[in-house]
Amino acid sequence: MSAESSIEYERTINAEVRAALGGLHSASLLIRSYDFAAIEELQTAGRWDAAGELLATDARVLQDAGAGLIVLCTNTMHRCAEAIEAALSVPFLHIGDATARAALEAGVGRVALLGTRYTMEGDFYRARLEAAGLTVLVPDEPDRTLVHDVIYDELVQGVVSEGSRVTYLEVIGRLAERGAEGVIAGCTEIELLVGPRDTDLPYFPTAAIHARAAARWALAGPEEA
């Protein structure tokens, strides 16, 4: 939900539409972008109900303005997905569903999940993946705190550090030793730091997966997402 990954969503969706339609085509988008500091304050205070009300209200605004599909460009805030879906009469594409589908299509059943502390420790996201048939591993401490802190202290602020990349790869290595067959970058900023070429495991960048799925859905329907 930070500006850093929001830009990547728009870039990816437009690229998918251009590839599909050619010529001068780009995506027709309605965007509600947030001051991430205000969102982070709600997270830290545990005010998830207030966050859900905010997101649901804005999702309705987008719907009323003509949006035919709603995409929440973040993993963590899918903790509020039920409130958003309840407010809508148009489809809502859940990032966990798109990600699970990508992992299963790649033949991966046991995944490492990296993300914010809220995503790694809560059940709103892991349970969605598990319901799709995946076994989910998360880092032990102190790795969980390290992964979380790099997101908030560096990535959402546009800082990409080689030292943090190395540290993340060490965390992934320890998860691989525990049996992980693939890695879910379960925070949309993580793929700014670690890419598929950085690890030998199948790598699932959720922002890119979600954005491509949204574009395919808009162009051809939910069966293509």
C-alpha positions in Angstrom: 0.0 0.0 0.0 3.0 2.2 0.1 3.8 4.4 -2.9 6.8 2.2 -3.8 4.7 -0.9 -4.6 1.6 1.0 -5.8 3.7 2.4 -8.7 4.7 -1.2 -9.6 1.0 -2.3 -9.6 0.1 0.4 -12.1 3.2 -0.3 -14.2 2.4 -4.1 -14.4 -1.3 -3.7 -15.1 -0.5 -1.3 -18.0 2.1 -3.6 -19.4 -0.3 -6.5 -19.4 -3.0 -4.5 -21.1 -0.6 -3.2 -23.7 0.7 -6.8 -24.4 -2.8 -8.1 -24.8 -4.3 -5.3 -26.9 -1.3 -3.7 -28.6 -0.9 -0.3 -30.1 -1.6 2.6 -27.9 -3.7 0.7 -25.4 -3.2 1.1 -21.6 -5.4 0.2 -18.6 -8.4 2.3 -17.6 -7.8 2.7 -13.9 -9.4 4.4 -10.9 -6.9 4.7 -8.1 -7.3 5.6 -4.4 -3.8 6.1 -3.1 -3.2 6.6 0.6 -0.8 8.5 2.9 0.9 5.3 4.2 1.8 6.9 7.5 -1.9 7.1 8.3 -2.4 3.4 7.4 0.6 2.4 9.5 -0.8 4.2 12.5 -4.0 2.2 12.3 -2.0 -1.0 12.0 0.3 -0.2 15.0 -2.7 0.7 17.1 -4.6 -2.5 16.2 -7.5 -0.5 14.8 -8.3 -3.0 12.1 -12.1 -2.2 12.3 -11.4 1.4 11.6 -9.1 0.5 8.7 -11.7 -1.8 7.3 -14.3 0.9 7.4 -11.9 3.3 5.6 -11.1 0.8 2.9 -14.7 -0.3 2.4 -15.9 3.3 2.1 -13.2 4.0 -0.5 -13.9 0.8 -2.4 -17.5 1.8 -2.7 -16.4 5.2 -4.0 -14.4 3.5 -6.7 -17.3 1.2 -7.5 -19.7 4.1 -7.8 -17.2 5.9 -10.1 -17.4 2.9 -12.5 -14.8 0.4 -11.4 -15.8 -3.1 -12.5 -13.2 -4.9 -10.4 -11.6 -3.9 -7.1 -8.0 -4.7 -6.2 -6.5 -4.0 -2.8 -2.8 -3.5 -3.6 -1.3 -4.9 -0.3 -1.1 -8.2 1.5 -1.4 -7.0 5.1 -4.5 -5.0 4.6 -6.3 -8.0 3.3 -7.0 -8.5 7.0 -9.9 -6.2 6.1 -10.9 -8.1 3.0 -14.3 -9.3 4.4 -15.4 -5.7 5.2 -14.4 -4.6 1.8 -16.2 -7.4 0.0 -19.3 -6.9 2.1 -19.5 -3.3 0.9 -19.3 -4.1 -2.8 -21.5 -5.4 -5.6 -18.6 -5.8 -8.1 -15.9 -8.5 -7.8 -13.0 -8.2 -5.4 -9.8 -10.1 -6.4 -8.1 -11.4 -3.3 -4.3 -11.4 -3.4 -4.1 -14.7 -1.5 -6.2 -16.5 -4.1 -4.1 -15.2 -7.0 -0.9 -16.2 -5.2 -2.1 -19.6 -4.2 -3.2 -20.3 -7.7 0.3 -19.3 -9.0 2.0 -21.6 -6.5 -0.2 -24.6 -7.2 0.1 -24.2 -11.0 3.9 -24.2 -10.5 3.6 -27.5 -8.7 4.6 -26.1 -5.3 2.8 -27.3 -2.2 5.0 -26.2 0.7 5.7 -22.5 0.7 7.7 -20.1 2.8 5.8 -16.9 3.6 7.6 -13.6 4.1 5.7 -10.5 4.9 4.9 -8.1 7.7 4.5 -9.4 11.2 0.7 -9.1 10.8 0.8 -11.3 7.7 3.2 -13.9 9.0 1.6 -14.3 12.4 -2.1 -13.8 11.6 -4.4 -16.4 10.2 -6.3 -14.1 7.7 -3.7 -14.8 5.0 -2.1 -18.1 5.9 -5.5 -19.7 6.3 -6.5 -18.5 2.8 -3.4 -20.2 1.4 -3.9 -23.3 3.4 -7.5 -23.6 2.3 -6.3 -23.6 -1.3 -4.1 -26.6 -0.5 -0.7 -25.1 0.5 1.4 -25.9 3.5 2.7 -22.6 4.9 6.0 -22.0 6.7 6.9 -18.7 8.3 10.3 -17.6 9.8 11.1 -18.3 13.4 12.3 -15.4 15.6 14.4 -13.4 15.3 14.0 -13.7 11.6 10.3 -12.7 11.7 11.2 -9.4 13.3 14.0 -8.8 10.9 11.8 -9.4 7.9 9.1 -7.0 9.3 11.6 -4.3 10.2 13.2 -4.2 6.8 9.8 -3.6 5.2 8.9 -0.6 7.4 12.3 0.9 8.1 13.6 0.5 4.5 11.4 -0.7 1.7 8.3 1.4 2.1 10.7 4.4 2.4 12.3 3.6 -1.0 15.5 2.2 0.6 16.9 -1.0 -1.1 19.9 -2.3 0.7 22.3 -5.0 -0.5 22.9 -6.0 3.1 19.2 -6.5 3.7 18.9 -8.6 0.5 21.7 -10.9 1.7 19.9 -11.2 5.1 16.6 -12.0 3.5 18.3 -14.7 1.4 19.7 -16.2 4.6 16.2 -16.3 6.0 14.9 -18.0 2.9 17.8 -20.5 3.2 16.7 -21.4 6.7 13.1 -21.9 5.5 14.4 -24.1 2.7 16.2 -26.2 5.3 12.8 -26.6 7.0 11.3 -28.0 3.8 10.0 -24.9 1.9 9.7 -25.7 -1.8 8.9 -22.1 -2.9 8.9 -18.6 -1.5 5.9 -16.2 -1.4 7.0 -12.5 -1.2 3.9 -11.8 1.0 4.4 -8.1 1.2 4.2 -6.1 -2.0 7.4 -4.3 -1.3 9.6 -7.4 -0.8 9.9 -8.0 -4.5 11.7 -4.6 -4.8 14.5 -6.2 -2.7 14.5 -9.9 -3.7 13.7 -11.2 -7.1 13.4 -14.6 -8.7 17.0 -14.6 -9.8 18.2 -14.2 -6.2 17.0 -17.7 -5.0 17.0 -21.2 -6.4 13.5 -21.8 -5.1 10.4 -21.0 -7.1 9.6 -17.4 -6.2 6.1 -15.8 -6.1 6.1 -12.0 -6.1 2.6 -11.2 -4.9 2.3 -7.6 -6.3 3.2 -8.8 -9.8 1.0 -11.9 -9.5 -1.9 -9.9 -8.3 -1.5 -7.1 -10.8 -1.3 -9.5 -13.8 -4.3 -11.5 -12.5 -6.3 -8.2 -12.2 -5.5 -7.3 -15.8 -6.4 -10.7 -17.1 -9.7 -10.7 -15.2 -10.5 -7.3 -16.6 -9.7 -8.3 -20.1 -11.1 -11.9 -20.2 -13.0 -12.7 -17.1 -12.3 -14.4 -13.7 -11.4 -17.8 -15.2 -8.3 -16.2 -16.7 -7.1 -14.6 -13.4 
